[in-house]
Amino acid sequence: MLYSLRNIIGVDYAVEKILKNQGISTIRGYFQNTRTNESRLNLSKRTNLFIGDINFWALQAEFLRIEGIYPEDTIYLIKAGFTNASQVRRSSLEKLQTILPNNSVDELKNLKTSYLHNAKTFDISGFDMNYIQTVASNNLNSKTFLTNSQRNIDQYEDIESILGFSDALSELSKGIVDAQINLNKYSIETQNKILESDELSSLGIHSTWYTIPEVEFELSLEYKLINDTKFKDFVNLNDDQRAKTKPKMVLRPISGVNNLLKKSNGRVKLKIVPVENE
């Protein structure tokens, strides 16, 4: 079974972070915590995520209980009207070939006999199937889409949580420095143990000192220009006020938010080298 929450279509980095804050960090954790209408409503209340999206993701997670099911398969199954994994297992091979045309015959046979991860009975009461079918259709038609929850997160997310370019470079450099410090600590500990042993010391053994000569990075980033204010404030400004706000470039993973002012993808090559003290 796929592990990461990001394999549920519609769950991006921001949604994943919210779910992890609730102790849900895997697909297994998600389907175990969304089996009933009550549990899904409770999750929506705790996270402020739209209940329609929580239900849509829960239905996908239900299908992902089947070993061999892939994210795109769940959308085809939803469009075909399936509402639980057992229905897939009971379907004829001919029907599955019609619903999942991109899968080979062997793959479809495997779906009917592969391992089904245990879970309590899946209750779909409270589902708005019209919304779920609409989101599924949008995904099939455009291959990219946003759920209501993602739109809300995008609009009101705190810009301070997004790394600026200088912040990203600083974090990368800090990681390299920390790695070198840990190597030095290991060498010091080894040398101390040698000095504590008369036998090893008499043999003239010394600890090996490791130095990171240089590190090269090639980063695939989504960079965006935003105004130097929070979205919640920015959307309430008039055109003159927006024009006076200071633009700022920020970085995100390529699958980041979609309604910033301007965005693009690019690659940044970096080389970090040590500088010796004179």
C-alpha positions in Angstrom: 0.0 0.0 0.0 1.2 3.5 -0.8 2.4 5.2 2.4 2.5 9.0 1.9 -0.6 11.2 2.4 0.5 13.1 -0.8 -0.6 10.0 -2.8 -4.2 11.0 -2.0 -5.1 13.3 -4.9 -5.9 16.8 -3.5 -3.7 16.4 -0.4 -0.8 18.9 -0.9 2.0 20.0 1.4 -0.2 22.4 3.3 -3.0 19.9 3.9 -0.5 17.2 4.8 1.0 19.5 7.4 -2.5 20.1 8.9 -3.3 16.4 9.1 0.1 15.6 10.6 -0.7 18.1 13.4 -3.7 15.9 14.2 -1.5 12.8 14.3 -2.5 11.6 10.9 0.7 11.1 8.9 0.0 8.1 6.5 -2.7 6.8 4.3 -3.3 4.0 6.7 -3.8 6.6 9.5 -6.2 8.6 7.3 -8.5 5.7 6.4 -8.5 4.5 10.0 -9.5 8.0 11.2 -12.2 8.6 8.6 -14.4 5.5 8.7 -17.6 7.2 10.0 -19.5 10.4 9.3 -18.9 11.4 12.9 -15.1 11.0 12.7 -15.0 13.0 9.5 -17.1 15.8 10.9 -14.9 15.9 13.9 -11.8 16.0 11.8 -13.3 18.9 9.8 -14.1 20.8 13.0 -10.5 20.3 14.4 -8.7 21.3 11.1 -11.2 23.7 9.4 -10.8 21.6 6.3 -13.9 21.4 4.1 -16.0 18.3 4.9 -16.5 17.6 1.2 -12.8 17.3 0.7 -12.3 15.2 3.8 -15.0 12.8 2.4 -13.4 12.8 -1.1 -10.0 11.9 0.4 -11.5 9.3 2.6 -13.1 7.6 -0.4 -9.7 7.5 -2.2 -8.1 6.2 1.0 -10.7 3.4 1.1 -9.7 2.2 -2.4 -6.0 2.6 -1.6 -6.4 -0.1 1.0 -6.1 -2.6 -1.9 -2.5 -3.5 -2.7 -1.8 -2.4 -6.3 -4.3 0.5 -6.5 -2.7 3.7 -7.6 -3.9 7.3 -7.0 -5.3 7.8 -10.5 -7.2 4.5 -10.3 -9.2 5.9 -7.3 -10.5 8.7 -9.4 -11.8 6.3 -12.2 -13.4 4.2 -9.5 -15.2 7.2 -8.0 -16.4 8.2 -11.4 -17.7 4.7 -12.0 -19.8 4.9 -8.8 -17.8 2.7 -6.5 -18.0 3.5 -2.8 -15.8 0.8 -1.1 -13.0 -1.5 -1.7 -15.2 -4.6 -1.5 -17.1 -3.6 -4.6 -13.8 -3.5 -6.5 -12.9 -7.0 -5.3 -16.3 -8.4 -6.4 -16.3 -6.8 -9.8 -15.7 -8.9 -12.9 -12.5 -8.6 -14.8 -14.4 -7.3 -17.8 -15.9 -4.5 -15.8 -12.6 -3.4 -14.3 -11.1 -3.4 -17.8 -13.7 -0.9 -18.8 -13.3 1.3 -15.7 -9.5 1.1 -15.5 -8.3 1.1 -19.1 -4.7 2.0 -18.3 -4.1 -1.2 -16.3 -3.0 -4.4 -17.7 -5.0 -7.6 -17.4 -2.5 -9.0 -14.9 -2.7 -5.8 -12.8 -6.5 -6.0 -12.7 -6.4 -9.7 -11.8 -4.1 -8.8 -8.9 -6.6 -6.2 -7.6 -9.1 -9.0 -7.1 -6.8 -11.2 -5.1 -4.1 -8.9 -3.6 -3.9 -8.0 0.1 -6.7 -5.8 1.5 -5.6 -3.8 4.6 -7.9 -4.2 7.5 -10.2 -1.5 8.6 -13.6 -1.0 10.2 -16.7 -0.8 8.0 -16.7 2.3 5.8 -19.7 4.4 6.3 -20.5 6.9 3.5 -23.4 8.6 5.2 -23.0 12.4 5.0 -21.3 12.2 1.6 -22.2 14.8 -0.9 -21.6 12.6 -4.0 -22.3 15.5 -6.3 -19.3 17.4 -5.0 -17.1 14.3 -5.0 -18.1 13.4 -8.6 -17.5 17.0 -9.7 -14.0 17.1 -8.2 -13.2 13.7 -9.7 -14.4 14.9 -13.1 -12.3 18.1 -12.9 -9.3 16.0 -12.2 -9.9 13.6 -15.1 -10.5 16.5 -17.5 -7.7 18.8 -16.5 -5.3 16.5 -14.7 -4.8 19.3 -12.1 -7.3 20.8 -9.7 -7.8 22.4 -6.3 -10.3 21.4 -3.7 -12.1 24.1 -1.7 -9.8 23.4 1.3 -6.7 24.0 -0.8 -8.1 27.3 -2.1 -8.8 28.5 1.5 -5.3 27.5 2.7 -3.7 29.2 -0.3 -5.5 32.5 0.3 -5.0 32.8 4.0 -1.7 31.0 4.6 0.8 33.0 6.7 3.5 34.2 4.3 6.1 33.9 7.1 5.9 30.2 6.8 7.3 30.4 3.2 11.0 30.5 2.9 12.5 33.5 1.2 15.5 32.8 -1.1 18.1 34.0 1.4 16.4 31.9 4.1 16.6 28.8 1.8 20.3 29.4 1.2 20.9 29.9 4.9 19.2 26.6 5.8 21.2 24.7 3.2 24.5 26.1 4.4 23.5 25.4 8.0 22.9 21.8 7.1 26.4 21.4 5.6 28.0 23.1 8.6 26.1 20.8 11.0 27.3 17.8 9.0 30.9 19.0 9.3 30.6 19.6 13.0 29.2 16.1 13.5 32.2 14.7 11.6 34.6 16.7 13.8 32.9 15.5 16.9 33.2 11.9 15.8 36.9 12.4 15.1 37.5 14.0 18.5 35.7 11.2 20.3 37.8 8.6 18.4 41.1 10.5 19.2 40.1 10.7 22.9 39.6 6.9 23.0 43.0 6.4 21.4 44.6 8.6 24.0 42.9 6.7 26.8 44.5 3.4 25.5 48.3 3.1 26.2 48.5 0.3 23.6 46.9 2.3 20.8 48.8 5.5 21.7 52.1 3.6 21.7 51.4 2.5 18.1 51.1 6.1 16.9 47.5 5.7 15.8 45.6 8.9 15.1 42.0 9.6 14.4 41.1 10.4 10.8 39.8 13.9 10.2 37.2 14.3 7.5 36.6 17.5 5.7 33.7 18.2 3.3 35.7 19.8 0.4 32.7 21.3 -1.4 29.0 20.6 -2.0 27.0 21.2 -5.1 23.2 21.5 -5.2 20.8 21.7 -8.0 17.4 22.8 -6.7 14.1 22.6 -8.6 12.0 25.3 -7.1 8.8 27.2 -7.6 9.5 30.9 -7.1 6.8 33.5 -6.8 6.5 37.2 -6.4 4.2 38.4 -3.5 3.5 41.6 -1.8 5.2 42.2 1.5 2.0 41.6 3.5 -0.2 38.7 4.6 -2.8 37.5 2.2 -5.5 38.1 4.7 -4.5 41.8 4.7 -3.6 41.9 1.0 -7.0 40.8 -0.3 -8.7 43.7 1.6 -6.4 46.4 0.1 -7.5 48.6 -2.7 -5.5 48.9 -6.0 -3.5 51.9 -4.8 -2.6 50.3 -1.5 -1.5 47.0 -3.3 0.7 49.0 -5.7 2.6 50.5 -2.7 3.3 47.2 -1.0 6.8 45.9 -1.4 7.2 42.9 -3.7 9.1 39.9 -2.3 10.3 36.7 -4.0 9.6 33.5 -2.1 10.3 29.8 -2.7 8.1 26.7 -2.5 8.1 23.1 -3.6 7.0 22.9 -7.2 3.6 21.6 -6.0 3.0 24.7 -3.9 0.1 27.1 -3.7 -1.5 28.4 -6.9 -3.0 31.9 -6.3 0.0 34.0 -5.6 0.5 37.1 -7.8 3.0 35.6 -10.1 4.8 32.3 -10.2 7.2 30.2 -12.3 9.4 27.1 -12.0 13.2 27.1 -12.3 16.4 25.5 -11.3 19.1 27.0 -9.1 22.7 25.6 -9.0 24.8 26.2 -6.0 28.3 25.3 -4.9 29.3 25.7 -1.2 33.0 25.5 -0.4 34.9 25.8 2.9 36.9 28.9 3.7 40.1 28.4 5.7 41.0 30.8 8.5 44.2 32.6 7.9 
